[in-house]
């Protein structure tokens, strides 16, 4: 509503100019109310305008470099999301394409689909996924808020739980677990979850690297994990997740929609899949680059990364028979592939050959009809 103006000039029946006191003060009170509402809205408006407030990466499950469906524990799945499970019957953890016109996730290309039919161990089973936010200093000893959407495809009463944790590196202080666990009971259909937490101070802790602040989403838990899940217990059924956000402060603001190219670059700081058929390529031929053959029957190739990684990555090559070196003399198979001089921005690839002409250049690439996924994996995850 627009602010109301007090009439100071109109001649009134009593011969005086301007409004009488009562209507004038009524307008003043209404104006104060409108100004107050506008001021109250300023913090959220400012927060909405600040880029980078969401410390979670791939919070809306847009990036899936490792694949689209997972049923094994102790691994990363959608970029930056780590899955752990045990004793779960018929587990599903996969990318779910969102239909056009979906009213629950109208701006999402994908959601995360999670389901199970039960468990095989009432005491020791668990089904939990988490994101490890780089640097344990993040949100330490200060209020922060997690918010997200979850669609419950089943009946009301299905529950999930949130837990927070802090890690301090492989040789640092022991992890701090079971921070502020809380259960959320889901209504049928769409639910918006919000939780404000103050992570413990890290004063006196020992860091061996940057550590991490961790947010865990439990979808089922045996009695052994009651302390970490606030007694969540066994759950089953189908749920869909999207729009995860973790931000500073005690207020949950609207989800920060970052451009996809920016989200991809953030993901590739931790993991890069450069391969045929991958989410970021889709080609039928993977070309690592042009290398030079030396007199030791080896080809040497400098391979720059698409961006600087979090730390020096672990390098993985796909199945060796899927590779070849293409020269002017034709295609030659490789006997070995190795990465040396690996930094956070580049490495040297050495490919061993049965024999080759020294001084000749060649393209290190995938073989004809190579399997999808042939290429290079760079892993710098936490």
N, C-alpha and C positions, 0 to 999 in steps of 0.2 A: 504493500500500500504506500502511496506517496505521502510525504509529510503534509500536514494540513496548515494552511496559513490563516492567521488571525486577522480578521477585518478590522482595520483601525479607522476607516474613513466613512463608511456608510452611515447616513443619518438615521438614527433610531426613532421610534415613536415618542420617546421621552425627550426628544430634542437634542440628545447628546450623540456624538459621533463614536463609531466603533462598537464592537460586540461587548455585551455585559460580561461580568466576571465569570459566571458559571460556564457558559459555552466556551469562553476563551481558555479557561483552565482545563476543561474537558479535552480541548484540542492539544494543549500542552502535554497533558498526561499521555494521550495517545501517541504524540510525537516521541516522547521519552521511551515509550514501549517499543516503537518501531526502531528507534536508534539502538536500543538495547539488544533487540533481536539481530540487527545487522552486525553489531560488535561481536556478539556471541558466535556468529558465523565466520568471523575473520580467521581464527586459527585453522579451521578445516580448509577454508579457501586457499590459505597460504600453503598448507601441507599438500593440497592437491596439485599446486603449481610447482612444487619442489621435485625435481627429477632425482632419482636415486634413493628415495626414502625406503623403498622395499629392499631389504638386504637378502632376501631369498632370490635365487637365480632359477629361471625356468619355472616360476611359480604357477604358470598356467599350462604347463606340460606341452609346450610347442616343439621342443627339441628332443629327438630320440635317436641319437647317433648309434647306440648299441643294439638296436632292434626295437620291436614294438610289443613283445609279449614275453613274460618271464615267469618261471615257476621254480627257480632255484634260489637258495638263500645266500647271504653274504656277498652281494654284488650290487654295483650300480645298475640302474635301469634307465628310466628317463633321465636325461642329463641332470646331474647334481643330486639325484634322489637315490638313496641307498636302501635296499630291501633286506630284511631278515625274517625268516620264518622257520618253524619246526612243528611237526605233528599236526599239520593242517590238511584237512581232507579237501580235495579238488580245488586247490588254490588258483586264483586268477589274478594277475597283476599285469594290465595291458593298456595300450593306447586305445581310446575309444573315439572314433570320429563323431563330431557333433552334427546332427542333422540341420539343414538350413531351416531357419524359422524356429529353432528350439527356444522356448520361453525361459528356460532355466539357466542356460549358458549361452545367451544370444550372441556374444562377441567371441566365443571360443571356437577354435578349429578342432581341438581335441579336449577330452577330459581324461582323467585317470580312472579306469574301471578296476575295482577291487572286489573280490567275492570269494566265498568258500562255502562248503556244505556242512562243515563241522570240524571236529578235531579228533585226533587219535590218542591224545594224552591230556586228560583234564588238568593235571598238575603242571606239566612242563611245556605245553605248547605255547607258541607265540607267533604273532603276525603283526609286524610293525615296519613302517618305513620312516625315513628321517632325512633331513638335510643338515649338513655340517657347514655352518657359516664360518668362513675363514677368519681367524684371529679371535681367540678366546676373550680378548678385551672387549669385543663387541657386546654391548648391552650389559656388561658387568656392573653390578651395583647401581643400576639405573632402571627405571620402569621402561618396559617395551611391550608392544601389543602384537599378537598374532591374530589374523583373521583369514577366513576362507569359506568357500561354499562346499557343501556336501549334499548330494541328492540321495535320499534313502528310497530304494526301489521296493522295499518291503513294508511291513506293518510298523506302526509306532512302537517305541520301546527299545529298538535297536540302539546300541550304545557304542561310542568310541571314546578314547581317552587321549589327552595330551600330556606329554612329559618333556621336561627340558633337562639339558645336561651341559657340562663343560669338560673339554679335553685339553691336555697340556703337552701333547707330543709323546713320542714313543718312550723317551727316557725322562719325561718330566713328572710332575705330581700325578697321583692317581686320578682318574676321571671322577668328576662329581656327578652322580646320577640321582634320579628320583627328585628332581627339583620341581616343586609345585605341580604334582600330577593332579589332573582333574578329569572327571567323567562328564561327557555330554550325551544326553539322551536325545535321540533323533525322532522328530515327527515324520510321518510319511511325506515324501516329496522333498522339496528344497529346504535346506537349513543353512543359515549363516552363523558361523561360529566365531566368537571373539573371546580372547583371553589376554589379560594384562598380567605380566609377571616381572618381578625384579630378580635377576640372576644374582648369585652370591658374589661378593667381592673376591678378587683374585690376589689380594694382598697376602704375601707369604708363600705363594705358590711358586713352583719351579717350572719354567718353560724350556722345552728342548727344541721347539720350533714355535710357530705362532699359535698352535692349538686351534680350537674351534668352539663356537657356541652352537648347540645342537637342539633342534626341535624334532621331537618324535611323535608320530601319529600311530597309536595302537588300535588295531581293528579287532583283535581278539587276544586274550592272555590267560594262561593257566594260573592256578592259585599261587604258584611259585613267584609270580611277578606282581603280586597284589600291592607291594610297597611302591613299585614303580608306576602302577596304573591306577592307584586309588581304588583297587579292588574291581577292576573292569569285568573280569570273568570271561567265560566263553561266549563268543558272538558268531553269527553266521549270516549269510545273505549277501545281497548286491548293493554296493554303494559307489557313487561317482564323485570325484573331487575336482576342484578347480579354484583359481584365483587365490592362491596362497600368498599372504603378505606378512612380513615381520618388520615392524618399524619402531622407531624410538618414540617414547611417550605413552601416555595412558589412554589415547584415543585411537580407535580404528578408523582410518580414512578409506576412501574409495580405492579400489585396486589400481595400482600404477600400470598402465598399459604402455609398455615400451615397444619401440619398433622391433620387428622380428630380427633384422640384421644386427641390431644391438644385443638382443638376447642371445643370438647365436655366438657372437664374439665373446660374450661373458662366459658362455658354456665352454668355448674352445680354449679358454685360459686353463681349464682343468683337464680337458680330454679332447683329442682330435682324431677323428676317423677319416682318413684320406684313402678312399677305396671305391671300387666299382659298386654301383647300386646303392651307395649310402644315401642317407637323407640329404646330404649336402652336395652330392655329385650326380648320381643317377646314370652315369655313362657306362658304356659297355667295355671301355678300355681304360686302365689306369696307367698313367705315365708319370713315373717319379721324377724324370728329368734326363738330361744328357750327361753322360760320364765319359771319362778318358781311360782307355786300357793301357796299363803299364806292362813292363816286361815280366811281371810275376804272375801272369795269367789272371789278373784281377782288374775289375773296372771300379773306378773311384768317382763318386758323385757327391757334390755338395747339395744338401737338401734343406732349404729354409722352411721354417714353420710359418703357418698363416698368421700367427701372432705370438707374442711373448707368453710363455706358460708360467704357471704359478711357481714351479720349481723345475729342476732338470727332470724330464719325464722318463718313465720306463718305456722302452721302444719294443713294439711287437711287429713282426712280419707275418703275413699270411702264409699258407702252405707253399713251400718252396717250388714244387712242380708247377705252380700257377704263374711263375715268373719266367721272363726271358730277357735277353739283351738283343736288341735289333740293331744291326750294323749294315754297312753297305754290302757285306758279303752274305747277309741273311740273318735268320734268328738263331741264337745260341742259348741253350739251357744253362742254368746256374747250378753249382754244387753247394753253395753256401751264400747267405746274406748276413751281414753284420753291421751294426751301427757303432761308430767310434766318434770321439771328440764331440759328444753330445752336450749341448748347452740348453738354456731355456729358450733359445731362438733358432737354433739350427743344429745340424749334425752332418757327419760324413758317412755315406753308405758305401760299403765295400762288397762287391759281388764277385764270388770266385767262379772261375770258368775252367773247363777241361783244357782248353787251349784257345788262344786268341792272338791276333796280330797287335803287337805293341804300337802305341801311337794312334791307333784307330779310335774314333768316337762312336758311341752307341747310345741308344735310348733304352733305359731300364724301364720295363713296362710289364703289364700283365699279359699272359699268353692268350692265344685265341680261345674263345669260349670259356674263359676263366670264371670260376664261381663268383657269385655276388659276394662282396666283402673282401675280395683280393686287394691288398694294399698294405697300408701302414697304420698302426695304432700308436698314439702318443698319450700316455696316462700320467697326469700330475695331480690326481685327486688327493683329497685329504684322507 
